[in-house]
Amino acid sequence: MIMDIIWPKPIKIKLFSFKSAHFTSAETRSYLEALIMKIEETLLSDVVSLRYKEEIGKFKGISRIVIDKFKIYYKQTVSKIIIIGIKFPGEKVIRLWLIHNRLISNPKEIIKF
């Protein structure tokens, strides 16, 4: 049973760097906090117990969900889910904070696709 969702610091920094030309900074921050709750509720839901996971290639073992046009990439273990990437709506490149099954913080090691 999943008990914990891990949001590494680089992922939090990226998420809260999201800007909207249509909303104030306070409105955007409030939306992002609600988005985090929505993501966590979805990931912990029993209804979404079967998830898609890449089975081959350089992204083997990485899962993805889409919520409000944000793509959330994560790895799942027996007891936790680790968020390893987030792609904003319209963003062209996603950087996954994972190399050879270990989280990294050095931008030079980031996988791009």
Salt bridges, closest charged atoms under 4 A:
GLU33 OE2 - ARG29 NE 3.47
ASP68 OD1 - LYS38 NZ 2.96
GLU91 OE1 - LYS14 NZ 2.93
GLU109 OE2 - ARG102 NH2 3.37
